[in-house]
């Protein structure tokens, strides 16, 4: 999961400012079967439950998400709320995309649009045990150093149904918006909490900015892509 709370990627808990950690679902790090002529569709508000269901499947083995919600019951109860708070504004902006019968989905936030800060903070405070919150918000604080200050496209969530992985769907969803980034000369930013996904993003010209590791939380890797000329 990845949270961009303001222009510096910060989130407020009480009087404390912190930047979020992010995680993306395992996509197709070594996919061998490429699907061609796949149509990327734009999701409406009515499609939101379907995309959240796919995200819930995709992130069920994500290192950071399952560190956050290790108990199955807690994960199933809270992760859909996280998706809504974290990337739900993509539905309002027309920047929530999916493939087929939602075999894969991506929630992009265009420049100037942020996750729902208040809802995210409230969710973390009521659903994450206090000791884990301390680590969580420490990661957030470090993440604030990496969020771009300039206008950029932000990818909080991208996921592929596990039974549909290694078919190139993740790449297709990335390219759909990265073309706009290149046309408009605007960078794109994401954070990966799954080390297996980093080569995929690098193939799409994302560069590693650093590594965040706090306590027993899995490593988080902020990545930035400058527009291609």
Secondary structure, 3 states (H helix, E strand, C coil): CCCCCCCCCCEEECCEEECCCCCCCCCCCCCCCCCCCCCEEECCHHHHHHHHHHHHHHHHHCHHHHHHCCCHHHHHHHHHHHHHHHHCHHHHHCCEEEECCCCEEEEEECCCCCCCHHHHHHHHHHHCCHHHHHHHHHHHHHHCCCCCCCCEEEEEEEEECHHHCCCCHHHHHHHHHHHHHHHHCCEEEEEECCHHHHHHHHHCCCEECCCECCCCCCCEEEEEECCCC
